[in-house]
């Protein structure tokens, strides 16, 4: 991470999905994308990053081409960035580039660049999971996708979809570094089917690999796309440490035929639900024994302490607790010194979000089962041969990174513990 990137506080990086991209990972994205740029055609080319941050991709692109003996001018580079400080830094690094401050999802990209075979679009758009998106960010997804929007889309999907529409029919190419979730589970089909229907193909790809983003290991992918292209395509093989040529790259970044998987409407299958979401900034959660013991000293609040399980707790058999105050009285909350210290934390966390009108003492989304339930981790390490699911009593509150099942939970347990399910999960859910 550069000194510039360190200026952004962790919560600000989370809010805007700001993550530093190393030179190595930038080159993984741009090298195959720019392979047809030569000394002869370079002067016609334009390089555009619609989430350019402080200009890392644009600077690295110019450097990469110079190393190949290909000269380009800074004026051939363009970018959009929403953070004014980052725009200033990008302009300082590339004073001749056309870099503007604005919201790339709301702006008309044709004000900066013109779609053509000589336009190359790339970058590392911001990763923000649906549950962390602000109301305005969700509206931006609605703007980009309209009726095609999937309820679980990551924020970064909007750049992929907008690029495909913007470049449609132009002969241009694009490639993005994105969170791996966009080619897994419920996001892959609703995002990529409309793009494939336009004639786009995945021309090269790096399947999921782990990336250290400010101390948090995140699985990312790199996807390059070209329209109406023909095989062979190139898929990175981690064992060979090189690209292999394949006849097709599916939406799951495998060398298999493209078969779009949709949600099952089978009424005979057990219904699986999400756990509850606190959206509390930690105000309702007791992460360790010390916090639990402090809460237990408060007579007004002690009886509302409940075990609280997420995927990590379930898998590693660790403990934490929460304040489950849905049956508490106004008098108890007002008289509780412990709650009066915690309430402002919840209020601050929800201000400016679509959870702002929720009562502070309640989880923002209460999906707690009313009976003993099967708890299934939302994610499991690819190294595990099976899913560590368990039956939990109703007193144990399920976090949002657990799925829950109360309808025929025994059947659901048999399914998720089967080798058949793990084979499905490796292919469709994604191993990361």
C-alpha positions in Angstrom: 0.0 0.0 0.0 1.3 3.5 -0.8 1.6 6.3 1.7 -1.3 8.0 -0.2 -3.6 4.9 0.3 -2.8 4.9 4.1 -4.4 8.4 4.4 -7.8 6.8 4.1 -9.2 5.6 7.4 -10.4 1.9 7.4 -14.1 2.9 7.7 -13.8 5.3 4.8 -12.2 2.6 2.7 -15.0 0.2 3.6 -17.7 2.8 2.8 -16.3 3.6 -0.6 -14.8 0.2 -1.3 -11.3 1.7 -1.7 -8.6 -0.9 -2.0 -5.0 -0.6 -3.1 -4.0 -2.7 -6.1 -0.4 -3.9 -6.3 1.7 -3.5 -9.5 1.7 -7.3 -9.9 -2.1 -7.6 -9.8 -2.5 -4.6 -12.1 -0.2 -6.3 -14.6 -2.2 -9.5 -14.4 -5.1 -7.5 -15.6 -3.5 -5.3 -18.3 -0.9 -7.5 -19.8 -3.4 -9.9 -21.6 -5.8 -7.0 -22.3 -3.1 -4.9 -24.1 -1.3 -7.7 -26.0 -2.4 -6.3 -29.3 -1.1 -2.8 -28.6 2.0 -2.3 -30.8 4.4 0.5 -31.7 2.4 0.9 -34.9 -1.1 1.3 -33.4 -0.3 2.7 -29.9 -0.8 6.3 -30.9 -4.5 5.6 -31.7 -5.2 3.9 -28.4 -7.0 5.2 -25.3 -6.7 3.8 -21.8 -9.7 4.4 -19.5 -10.1 3.5 -15.8 -13.6 4.4 -14.6 -12.6 3.9 -10.9 -9.1 5.2 -11.1 -8.4 6.1 -7.5 -5.0 7.8 -7.4 -4.1 6.6 -10.9 -2.3 3.4 -10.2 -3.7 1.5 -13.2 -3.1 4.4 -15.6 0.5 4.9 -14.3 1.3 1.2 -14.4 -0.2 0.9 -17.9 2.1 3.6 -19.3 5.1 2.1 -17.5 4.3 -1.4 -18.8 4.0 -0.3 -22.4 7.2 1.7 -22.1 9.0 -1.4 -20.9 7.9 -3.1 -24.2 9.3 -0.2 -26.1 5.8 1.3 -26.9 5.5 5.0 -26.2 2.2 6.6 -25.3 1.2 10.1 -24.3 -0.4 10.9 -21.0 -3.3 12.5 -22.9 -4.2 9.0 -24.1 -5.2 8.1 -20.5 -8.5 9.0 -18.9 -10.2 8.2 -15.6 -13.1 8.9 -13.3 -12.8 8.9 -9.5 -15.3 10.0 -6.8 -12.8 10.9 -4.1 -11.5 14.5 -4.6 -8.2 13.8 -2.8 -7.5 10.8 -5.0 -8.3 12.8 -8.1 -5.7 15.4 -7.0 -3.1 12.7 -6.5 -3.9 11.1 -9.9 -3.5 14.4 -11.7 -0.2 15.1 -9.9 1.1 11.7 -11.1 -0.2 12.1 -14.6 -0.8 15.8 -15.3 -1.5 15.2 -19.0 -4.2 12.7 -18.4 -8.0 13.5 -18.6 -9.1 12.6 -15.1 -12.3 14.0 -13.6 -14.0 13.9 -10.2 -17.4 12.4 -10.2 -19.6 9.3 -9.8 -18.7 6.9 -12.6 -22.1 5.1 -12.3 -24.0 8.4 -12.9 -21.7 10.0 -15.5 -21.9 9.5 -19.3 -18.5 7.9 -20.1 -18.8 9.2 -23.7 -18.0 12.6 -22.3 -14.4 11.3 -21.8 -13.9 8.5 -24.2 -15.3 7.1 -27.4 -16.0 3.3 -27.8 -13.8 1.9 -30.5 -11.5 -1.1 -31.1 -8.7 1.1 -29.8 -10.3 1.8 -26.4 -9.2 -0.3 -23.5 -11.2 -0.1 -20.2 -9.8 -1.6 -17.0 -9.6 -1.1 -13.3 -10.4 -2.3 -9.8 -13.9 -1.0 -9.1 -15.0 -0.7 -5.4 -16.1 -3.9 -3.6 -19.1 -3.3 -1.3 -21.3 -6.2 -0.4 -25.1 -5.6 -0.6 -25.5 -5.5 3.2 -22.9 -2.8 3.5 -24.2 -0.5 0.7 -25.7 2.8 1.5 -29.2 3.7 0.2 -27.6 5.9 -2.5 -25.3 3.1 -3.7 -28.3 0.8 -3.9 -30.1 3.4 -6.0 -27.0 3.5 -8.3 -27.3 -0.2 -8.8 -31.0 0.3 -9.7 -29.9 3.0 -12.2 -27.4 0.6 -13.9 -29.4 -2.6 -13.9 -33.0 -1.6 -13.8 -35.2 -4.7 -13.6 -32.2 -6.9 -14.2 -30.7 -6.1 -10.8 -30.1 -9.1 -8.4 -30.8 -8.4 -4.7 -27.3 -9.6 -3.8 -25.2 -7.8 -6.3 -21.9 -6.4 -5.1 -21.4 -2.7 -5.8 -18.5 -3.6 -8.3 -20.9 -5.5 -10.6 -22.2 -2.1 -11.8 -18.9 -1.3 -13.5 -18.8 -4.6 -15.4 -22.4 -4.2 -16.6 -22.0 -0.6 -17.5 -18.8 -1.3 -19.4 -20.5 -4.1 -21.4 -23.4 -1.8 -22.4 -21.2 1.2 -23.1 -18.8 -0.8 -25.3 -21.5 -2.9 -27.0 -20.8 -3.3 -30.7 -17.6 -1.2 -30.7 -14.9 -3.8 -30.8 -13.4 -2.5 -27.6 -12.1 -4.8 -24.8 -12.3 -4.4 -21.0 -11.0 -6.2 -17.9 -11.6 -5.7 -14.2 -10.2 -7.0 -10.9 -13.3 -7.8 -8.8 -14.4 -9.7 -5.8 -14.8 -13.4 -6.6 -18.4 -13.3 -5.4 -19.6 -11.9 -8.7 -18.8 -15.3 -10.4 -20.3 -17.4 -7.7 -23.7 -18.4 -6.3 -26.6 -16.1 -6.9 -24.7 -13.3 -8.7 -23.1 -15.1 -11.6 -26.1 -15.8 -13.7 -28.1 -12.5 -13.4 -24.9 -10.5 -14.0 -23.3 -12.4 -16.8 -26.2 -13.9 -18.8 -27.3 -10.4 -20.1 -23.7 -9.6 -20.9 -23.2 -12.9 -22.7 -26.5 -12.3 -24.5 -24.9 -9.2 -26.0 -22.2 -11.3 -27.6 -19.5 -10.8 -25.0 -17.1 -13.7 -24.1 -14.7 -14.1 -21.3 -11.4 -13.9 -23.3 -9.1 -14.4 -20.3 -9.5 -14.9 -16.6 -7.7 -15.5 -13.4 -10.0 -17.7 -11.1 -10.2 -16.8 -7.5 -7.0 -16.1 -5.7 -6.4 -14.7 -2.2 -5.4 -11.0 -1.9 -4.4 -9.2 1.3 -6.5 -6.0 1.4 -5.3 -4.0 4.4 -4.9 -7.1 6.5 -8.1 -8.9 5.4 -7.7 -11.8 3.0 -10.2 -11.4 0.2 -10.8 -13.7 -2.8 -10.6 -11.8 -6.1 -10.8 -12.7 -9.7 -9.6 -11.0 -12.9 -12.0 -11.1 -15.9 -11.2 -9.9 -19.4 -14.0 -9.6 -22.0 -14.2 -9.3 -25.7 -17.2 -9.3 -28.0 -17.9 -11.9 -30.6 -14.5 -13.3 -30.1 -13.5 -16.9 -31.0 -11.6 -19.6 -29.1 -9.1 -20.4 -27.9 -9.5 -18.4 -24.7 -7.0 -18.2 -21.9 -7.7 -19.4 -18.4 -5.0 -19.1 -15.7 -3.9 -22.4 -14.1 -2.6 -22.0 -10.6 -0.7 -25.3 -10.7 0.9 -24.6 -14.1 1.4 -20.9 -13.1 0.5 -20.0 -16.7 -2.5 -19.5 -19.0 -3.9 -22.6 -20.6 -5.9 -22.4 -23.9 -9.5 -23.5 -23.6 -12.6 -23.6 -25.9 -14.8 -21.8 -23.4 -14.7 -19.9 -20.1 -18.0 -20.2 -18.2 -19.5 -17.6 -15.9 -17.9 -19.6 -13.0 -14.4 -19.2 -14.7 -14.1 -22.9 -15.6 -13.3 -24.5 -18.9 -16.8 -26.0 -19.1 -19.8 -25.1 -21.3 -21.8 -22.1 -20.2 -24.9 -23.3 -18.5 -26.9 -20.7 -16.5 -28.1 -21.9 -13.1 -31.2 -20.2 -11.7 -32.9 -20.3 -8.4 -34.9 -23.5 -7.8 -38.7 -23.1 -7.3 -39.1 -26.7 -6.1 -41.7 -26.6 -3.3 -40.5 -30.0 -2.0 -37.1 -28.7 -1.0 -36.4 -27.3 2.5 -36.6 -23.6 2.8 -33.3 -21.9 3.7 -33.2 -18.4 5.2 -30.6 -15.9 6.2 -29.7 -15.2 9.8 -30.3 -11.8 11.5 -28.4 -8.6 10.8 -27.5 -6.3 13.7 -26.2 -3.3 11.8 -25.1 -1.9 15.1 -21.5 -0.9 15.0 -20.9 -3.5 17.7 -23.4 -1.9 20.2 -25.6 -5.0 20.4 -22.8 -7.5 20.2 -20.7 -8.9 23.2 -17.6 -10.1 21.4 -15.8 -11.6 24.4 -16.3 -12.9 27.9 -15.3 -9.6 29.5 -18.1 -7.7 27.7 -20.6 -10.4 28.7 -19.6 -10.3 32.3 -19.9 -6.5 32.3 -23.4 -6.8 30.9 -24.3 -9.4 33.5 -23.6 -7.0 36.3 -26.5 -4.8 35.0 -29.7 -6.3 36.5 -31.9 -4.6 33.9 -30.1 -6.1 30.9 -28.6 -9.4 32.2 -31.6 -11.5 31.4 -31.5 -10.4 27.7 -28.0 -11.8 27.0 -28.2 -14.5 24.4 -25.5 -16.7 22.7 -24.8 -15.3 19.3 -23.3 -17.6 16.6 -21.9 -16.7 13.2 -20.1 -19.0 10.7 -16.7 -18.7 12.4 -18.2 -19.4 15.8 -20.0 -22.5 14.5 -17.0 -23.8 12.6 -14.4 -23.2 15.3 -16.7 -23.8 18.3 -16.1 -20.3 19.8 -18.4 -18.2 21.9 -19.8 -14.7 21.7 -23.1 -13.1 22.8 -25.5 -10.4 22.0 -28.2 -8.2 23.6 -31.5 -9.6 22.4 -33.8 -6.8 23.6 -37.0 -7.4 21.7 -38.9 -8.3 24.9 -37.3 -5.6 27.0 -39.4 -2.7 28.4 -38.7 1.0 27.9 -38.2 1.3 31.7 -35.5 -1.5 31.6 -33.6 0.1 28.8 -33.8 3.6 30.3 -32.6 2.2 33.7 -29.8 0.2 32.3 -26.4 1.9 32.5 -24.9 -0.7 30.2 -27.5 -0.1 27.5 -27.3 3.7 27.8 -23.6 3.4 26.9 -24.2 1.0 24.0 -27.2 2.8 22.4 -25.2 5.7 21.0 -22.9 3.2 19.2 -25.9 1.7 17.4 -27.3 5.1 16.5 -24.0 6.3 15.0 -23.6 3.1 13.0 -27.1 3.4 11.5 -27.2 7.2 10.8 -27.4 7.9 7.1 -28.3 4.3 6.2 -31.7 2.7 5.4 -31.5 1.2 8.9 -31.7 4.7 10.6 -35.4 4.4 11.4 -35.0 1.0 13.1 -35.4 0.9 17.0 -31.9 1.1 18.4 -32.5 -1.9 20.8 -33.5 -4.3 18.0 -31.5 -6.0 15.3 -32.0 -4.2 12.0 -33.2 -7.4 10.4 -34.7 -10.0 12.8 -34.9 -13.4 11.1 -34.4 -15.5 14.2 -36.2 -18.9 14.0 -39.0 -19.6 16.5 -37.9 -23.2 17.1 -34.7 -25.4 17.0 -33.1 -24.9 13.7 -30.3 -26.2 11.4 -27.5 -23.6 11.1 -25.4 -23.7 7.9 -22.3 -21.5 7.5 -22.6 -19.1 4.5 -18.9 -19.8 3.6 -16.6 -22.7 4.3 -12.9 -23.1 3.6 -12.2 -25.0 0.3 -9.9 -27.2 2.4 -12.8 -28.7 4.3 -14.3 -31.9 2.8 -17.8 -31.2 4.2 -19.9 -28.4 5.6 -19.9 -28.0 9.4 -23.6 -27.6 10.0 -25.3 -28.0 13.4 -28.7 -28.0 15.1 -29.1 -25.0 17.5 -31.7 -24.2 20.1 -33.9 -21.1 19.5 -32.1 -19.3 22.3 -28.9 -19.1 20.1 -29.2 -16.1 17.8 -28.0 -16.7 14.3 -25.9 -14.0 12.6 -26.3 -13.2 9.0 -23.3 -15.3 7.9 -25.4 -18.4 8.9 -28.2 -19.8 6.9 -31.1 -21.3 9.0 -33.6 -24.0 8.2 -36.7 -25.1 10.3 -38.6 -26.9 7.5 -37.5 -30.5 7.2 -34.1 -29.6 8.7 -33.0 -33.3 8.8 -33.4 -33.5 5.0 -31.5 -30.2 4.6 -28.7 -31.6 6.9 -28.4 -34.8 4.8 -28.1 -32.7 1.6 -25.5 -30.2 2.8 -23.4 -33.0 4.3 -23.3 -35.0 1.1 -20.4 -35.2 -1.4 -22.9 -34.3 -4.1 -23.5 -31.0 -2.4 -19.8 -30.3 -2.0 -19.2 -31.0 -5.7 -22.0 -28.5 -6.5 -20.6 -26.0 -4.1 -17.1 -26.2 -5.6 -18.4 -25.5 -9.0 -21.3 -23.1 -8.5 -20.7 -21.6 -5.0 -17.0 -21.2 -5.7 -13.9 -22.4 -3.8 -12.0 -19.6 -2.2 
